[in-house]
C-alpha cells in the first residue's frame, strides 16, 4: 500500500517551514539536489543550470515540486533546466510549472 504524503495536505505556516518539510534532513532527496535547490532559492548568481536526477524525482513530494517551481520563478540567474529524461507525470509538471509564468531568466 502506498503511503500518503501528508506534508502537502497540511501545509506549514511559513515558507521556511514549508522548505524544511519538503527538503529537510528527514527527506530522501540526495544532498547534492538539496544544495542545488538551495542555490536556486537563494538566487545564487553562479548557478545557471539545473539538472534533476531520476532518483530524486521519486523522492519529491507535491510540496517539493511546488516550491521548486516557485524558487525557479523568483530566480534571476537560472538559464537552463534539464528534466527531459525524467518522464514526469502531468500532475507533477503542473505543480512545478504553475509559478513559472513569472520566470524571467529562463532561456
Backbone as a chain_set.jsonl record, in Angstrom:
{"seq": "XXXXXXXXXXXXXXXXXXXXXXXXXXXXXXXXXXXXXXXXXXXXXXXXXXXXXXXXXXXXXXXXXXXXXXXXXXXXXXXXXXXXXXXXXXXXXXXXXXXXXXXXXXX", "coords": {"N": [[0.84, -1.17, 0.0], [0.541, 2.22, -0.814], [1.993, 4.981, 0.84], [0.53, 8.023, 1.958], [1.373, 11.391, 1.257], [1.445, 13.513, 3.694], [2.525, 15.943, 4.18], [2.043, 17.824, 2.156], [-0.708, 18.042, 2.27], [-1.242, 19.216, 4.683], [-0.2, 22.093, 4.915], [2.729, 23.874, 5.951], [3.113, 26.821, 8.018], [4.855, 28.936, 7.346], [7.082, 30.004, 4.678], [9.693, 29.102, 5.097], [9.262, 26.963, 6.857], [7.791, 25.324, 5.172], [9.754, 24.825, 3.262], [11.593, 23.37, 4.801], [9.99, 21.15, 5.417], [9.712, 20.04, 2.878], [12.34, 19.696, 1.882], [14.046, 19.041, 3.968], [16.334, 17.423, 6.35], [15.152, 14.979, 6.912], [14.107, 13.991, 4.574], [14.424, 11.893, 1.627], [15.758, 12.92, -0.471], [18.672, 13.447, -2.358], [21.706, 14.94, -1.089], [23.163, 16.608, -2.831], [21.215, 17.458, -4.633], [19.53, 18.825, -2.891], [21.284, 20.895, -2.246], [21.452, 22.109, -4.755], [18.782, 22.994, -5.068], [18.697, 24.808, -2.954], [20.55, 26.673, -3.921], [19.153, 27.686, -6.097], [16.937, 28.729, -4.758], [18.157, 30.715, -3.189], [18.979, 32.427, -5.107], [21.504, 32.289, -6.285], [24.089, 33.725, -8.063], [25.993, 32.312, -9.534], [24.911, 29.936, -10.189], [23.492, 28.552, -12.855], [22.384, 26.478, -14.338], [20.173, 23.803, -13.986], [19.932, 20.431, -13.31], [17.997, 17.698, -12.831], [18.186, 14.65, -11.182], [17.136, 11.274, -11.941], [16.584, 9.575, -9.734], [15.909, 11.314, -7.656], [13.506, 12.394, -8.489], [11.496, 10.62, -7.782], [11.512, 10.968, -5.073], [10.601, 13.487, -4.52], [8.1, 15.336, -2.975], [4.692, 16.522, -3.447], [4.674, 19.102, -2.432], [7.416, 19.717, -2.56], [7.783, 19.85, -5.36], [6.106, 22.012, -5.985], [7.304, 24.114, -4.514], [9.848, 24.155, -5.722], [9.165, 25.059, -8.278], [8.259, 27.615, -7.58], [10.636, 28.733, -6.531], [12.251, 28.715, -8.825], [10.813, 30.478, -10.433], [11.249, 32.857, -9.119], [13.89, 33.278, -9.388], [16.684, 35.014, -10.688], [18.837, 34.267, -12.215], [19.033, 31.648, -13.178], [19.278, 29.838, -16.116], [18.809, 27.516, -17.531], [17.016, 24.472, -17.441], [17.086, 21.053, -16.99], [15.037, 18.514, -17.475], [14.393, 16.5, -19.115], [14.93, 13.596, -19.362], [13.259, 12.439, -17.508], [10.524, 11.72, -17.509], [8.156, 12.835, -16.277], [5.047, 12.818, -14.537], [1.931, 14.294, -15.526], [0.616, 15.616, -13.41], [2.702, 16.27, -11.666], [4.206, 17.951, -13.274], [2.398, 20.064, -13.541], [2.36, 21.061, -10.905], [5.011, 21.923, -10.707], [5.217, 23.844, -12.787], [3.283, 25.803, -12.342], [3.996, 28.279, -11.306], [5.816, 29.32, -13.035], [5.297, 31.205, -14.999], [6.195, 33.637, -14.289], [8.907, 33.539, -14.453], [11.822, 35.036, -15.43], [14.449, 34.674, -16.24], [14.907, 32.284, -17.555], [15.906, 30.614, -20.535]], "CA": [[0.0, 0.0, 0.0], [1.331, 3.45, -0.928], [1.763, 5.954, 1.903], [0.145, 9.357, 1.503], [2.257, 12.484, 1.653], [0.638, 14.438, 4.487], [3.187, 17.244, 4.208], [1.374, 18.738, 1.238], [-2.101, 18.202, 2.668], [-1.291, 20.11, 5.841], [0.951, 22.961, 4.657], [3.339, 24.618, 7.05], [2.636, 28.196, 8.058], [5.774, 29.878, 6.717], [7.835, 29.461, 3.564], [10.836, 28.35, 5.63], [8.745, 25.692, 7.372], [7.464, 24.521, 4.003], [11.027, 24.385, 2.682], [12.116, 22.308, 5.665], [9.14, 19.975, 5.246], [9.936, 19.466, 1.551], [13.749, 19.422, 1.569], [14.817, 18.886, 5.198], [17.195, 16.259, 6.544], [14.348, 13.76, 7.01], [13.701, 13.532, 3.252], [15.384, 11.005, 0.97], [16.358, 13.639, -1.595], [20.127, 13.458, -2.136], [22.227, 16.221, -0.611], [23.56, 17.487, -3.936], [19.991, 18.067, -5.159], [19.124, 19.823, -1.891], [22.184, 22.034, -2.439], [21.023, 22.773, -5.987], [17.527, 23.697, -4.774], [19.052, 25.959, -2.114], [21.195, 27.666, -4.784], [18.073, 28.322, -6.856], [16.142, 29.506, -3.794], [18.915, 31.884, -2.728], [19.291, 33.257, -6.273], [22.961, 32.257, -6.449], [24.415, 34.19, -9.419], [26.867, 31.371, -10.223], [24.144, 28.729, -10.505], [22.673, 28.915, -14.012], [21.809, 25.291, -14.975], [19.648, 22.815, -13.035], [19.666, 19.1, -13.852], [17.425, 16.87, -11.77], [18.42, 13.233, -11.394], [15.961, 10.395, -11.957], [16.332, 9.053, -8.395], [15.267, 12.325, -6.815], [12.136, 12.634, -8.951], [10.625, 9.759, -6.982], [11.557, 11.416, -3.679], [9.973, 14.801, -4.388], [6.682, 15.404, -2.613], [3.983, 17.575, -4.178], [5.153, 20.378, -1.899], [8.757, 19.943, -3.106], [7.617, 20.297, -6.75], [5.524, 23.356, -5.991], [8.315, 25.067, -4.052], [10.874, 24.268, -6.751], [8.617, 25.959, -9.29], [8.25, 28.985, -7.022], [12.023, 29.205, -6.45], [12.707, 28.982, -10.188], [10.142, 31.679, -10.944], [11.784, 34.027, -8.428], [15.332, 33.311, -9.599], [17.085, 35.928, -11.756], [20.06, 33.816, -12.848], [18.891, 30.317, -13.767], [19.034, 29.946, -17.549], [18.507, 26.236, -18.166], [16.531, 23.388, -16.587], [17.056, 19.812, -17.751], [14.155, 17.499, -16.897], [13.962, 15.698, -20.254], [14.908, 12.131, -19.275], [12.604, 12.025, -16.272], [9.189, 11.181, -17.707], [7.316, 13.311, -15.182], [3.598, 12.755, -14.695], [1.314, 15.601, -15.735], [0.304, 16.278, -12.131], [3.952, 16.827, -11.137], [4.546, 19.087, -14.126], [1.504, 21.169, -13.183], [2.851, 21.635, -9.652], [6.275, 22.604, -10.978], [5.119, 24.963, -13.717], [2.225, 26.76, -12.045], [4.566, 29.585, -10.966], [6.886, 29.69, -13.968], [4.954, 32.294, -15.907], [6.927, 34.824, -13.823], [10.356, 33.316, -14.585], [12.362, 35.925, -16.456], [15.819, 34.365, -16.632], [14.997, 31.055, -18.35], [16.083, 30.853, -21.957]], "C": [[0.893, 1.244, 0.0], [0.973, 4.415, 0.19], [1.412, 7.3, 1.31], [1.126, 10.384, 2.041], [1.421, 13.54, 2.367], [1.252, 15.82, 4.565], [2.437, 18.243, 3.343], [-0.056, 19.017, 1.679], [-2.257, 19.13, 3.867], [-0.101, 21.062, 5.746], [1.434, 23.691, 5.903], [2.944, 26.084, 6.935], [3.574, 29.186, 7.376], [6.517, 29.197, 5.571], [9.036, 28.647, 4.042], [10.397, 27.003, 6.195], [8.362, 24.767, 6.223], [8.734, 23.976, 3.36], [11.611, 23.236, 3.503], [11.301, 21.028, 5.506], [9.438, 19.266, 3.922], [11.367, 18.991, 1.322], [14.628, 19.191, 2.796], [15.588, 17.577, 5.276], [16.422, 14.939, 6.565], [13.923, 13.221, 5.643], [14.781, 12.641, 2.652], [15.975, 11.635, -0.287], [17.862, 13.743, -1.336], [20.615, 14.87, -1.826], [22.612, 17.15, -1.756], [22.335, 18.156, -4.572], [19.459, 19.106, -4.182], [19.982, 21.082, -2.022], [21.803, 22.826, -3.689], [19.747, 23.582, -5.756], [17.81, 24.937, -3.928], [19.728, 27.06, -2.933], [20.15, 28.409, -5.614], [17.273, 29.234, -5.938], [16.85, 30.797, -3.4], [19.359, 32.788, -3.878], [20.797, 33.386, -6.475], [23.327, 32.645, -7.883], [25.311, 33.231, -10.203], [26.133, 30.101, -10.646], [23.175, 29.05, -11.64], [22.017, 27.708, -14.695], [21.416, 24.266, -13.913], [19.331, 21.527, -13.773], [19.185, 18.237, -12.687], [17.609, 15.403, -12.115], [17.159, 12.397, -11.249], [15.599, 9.905, -10.558], [15.556, 10.054, -7.534], [13.833, 12.623, -7.225], [11.143, 11.846, -8.096], [10.539, 10.211, -5.532], [10.85, 12.747, -3.455], [8.496, 14.659, -4.027], [6.011, 16.452, -3.498], [4.457, 18.948, -3.726], [6.532, 20.711, -2.456], [8.677, 20.434, -4.551], [7.1, 21.721, -6.796], [6.547, 24.407, -5.572], [9.422, 25.249, -5.086], [10.406, 25.205, -7.859], [8.612, 27.4, -8.829], [9.664, 29.551, -6.98], [12.563, 29.555, -7.834], [12.095, 30.281, -10.708], [10.692, 32.954, -10.324], [13.282, 34.198, -8.638], [15.665, 34.175, -10.811], [18.254, 35.407, -12.587], [19.954, 32.484, -13.574], [18.48, 30.437, -15.228], [18.515, 28.658, -18.161], [18.066, 25.221, -17.106], [16.469, 22.147, -17.447], [16.238, 18.782, -16.978], [13.79, 16.447, -17.941], [13.958, 14.185, -20.04], [14.026, 11.592, -18.141], [11.225, 11.417, -16.449], [8.233, 11.558, -16.593], [5.838, 13.187, -15.516], [3.042, 14.163, -14.821], [1.047, 16.339, -14.436], [1.54, 16.908, -11.511], [4.375, 18.041, -11.958], [3.669, 20.292, -13.811], [1.965, 21.854, -11.905], [4.11, 22.454, -9.888], [6.067, 23.889, -11.77], [4.046, 25.991, -13.385], [2.741, 28.156, -11.708], [5.528, 30.118, -12.028], [6.519, 30.76, -14.978], [5.659, 33.594, -15.514], [8.424, 34.697, -13.999], [10.901, 34.155, -15.729], [13.726, 35.507, -16.97], [15.929, 33.133, -17.519], [15.063, 31.379, -19.83], [15.472, 29.725, -22.758]], "O": [[1.881, 1.306, 0.731], [-0.205, 4.647, 0.462], [1.943, 7.677, 0.265], [1.641, 10.249, 3.151], [0.767, 14.362, 1.725], [0.585, 16.773, 4.969], [2.221, 19.383, 3.753], [-0.559, 20.123, 1.478], [-3.302, 19.759, 4.036], [0.904, 20.858, 6.426], [0.653, 24.069, 6.777], [2.495, 26.534, 5.881], [3.104, 30.203, 6.867], [6.576, 27.969, 5.5], [9.359, 27.615, 3.454], [11.097, 26.004, 6.023], [8.586, 23.559, 6.296], [8.788, 22.812, 2.963], [12.072, 22.241, 2.943], [11.868, 19.936, 5.466], [9.418, 18.037, 3.855], [11.584, 17.989, 0.639], [15.852, 19.149, 2.666], [15.503, 16.734, 4.382], [16.99, 13.89, 6.263], [13.424, 12.099, 5.561], [15.921, 12.637, 3.117], [16.624, 10.95, -1.078], [18.282, 14.086, -0.231], [20.014, 15.859, -2.245], [22.408, 18.36, -1.66], [22.418, 19.306, -5.004], [18.984, 20.161, -4.603], [19.474, 22.198, -1.922], [21.827, 24.057, -3.685], [19.647, 24.726, -6.2], [17.227, 25.995, -4.162], [19.511, 28.245, -2.677], [20.253, 29.621, -5.81], [16.967, 30.372, -6.293], [16.219, 31.849, -3.289], [20.034, 33.794, -3.656], [21.299, 34.463, -6.798], [22.919, 31.964, -8.824], [25.381, 33.331, -11.428], [26.683, 29.282, -11.383], [22.167, 29.727, -11.434], [21.163, 27.901, -15.56], [22.22, 23.907, -13.053], [18.563, 21.52, -14.735], [19.885, 18.073, -11.688], [17.238, 14.96, -13.202], [16.234, 12.766, -10.525], [14.416, 9.826, -10.227], [14.66, 9.676, -6.78], [13.03, 13.058, -6.4], [10.081, 12.353, -7.735], [9.584, 9.868, -4.834], [10.534, 13.096, -2.317], [7.745, 13.949, -4.696], [6.689, 17.186, -4.217], [4.623, 19.853, -4.544], [6.796, 21.865, -2.792], [9.42, 21.338, -4.934], [7.6, 22.544, -7.562], [6.649, 25.464, -6.195], [9.886, 26.368, -5.306], [11.17, 26.05, -8.324], [8.926, 28.306, -9.601], [9.884, 30.706, -7.346], [13.247, 30.565, -8.003], [12.776, 31.086, -11.345], [10.614, 34.022, -10.932], [13.88, 35.146, -8.129], [15.003, 34.079, -11.844], [18.631, 36.042, -13.572], [20.722, 32.226, -14.5], [17.466, 31.057, -15.547], [17.853, 28.689, -19.198], [18.657, 25.123, -16.031], [15.867, 22.168, -18.52], [16.684, 18.249, -15.962], [12.955, 15.584, -17.672], [13.03, 13.53, -20.513], [14.058, 10.395, -17.855], [10.794, 10.649, -15.589], [7.57, 10.691, -16.024], [5.43, 13.427, -16.652], [3.614, 15.113, -14.288], [1.231, 17.554, -14.363], [1.447, 17.969, -10.893], [4.844, 19.038, -11.408], [4.151, 21.425, -13.815], [1.965, 23.083, -11.822], [4.263, 23.545, -9.339], [6.675, 24.913, -11.458], [3.92, 26.98, -14.107], [1.991, 29.126, -11.815], [6.001, 31.25, -11.923], [7.378, 31.182, -15.752], [5.718, 34.537, -16.303], [9.153, 35.65, -13.724], [10.481, 33.994, -16.875], [14.13, 35.949, -18.046], [16.953, 32.95, -18.178], [14.383, 32.281, -20.322], [15.519, 29.745, -23.988]]}, "num_chains": 1, "name": "protein.A"}
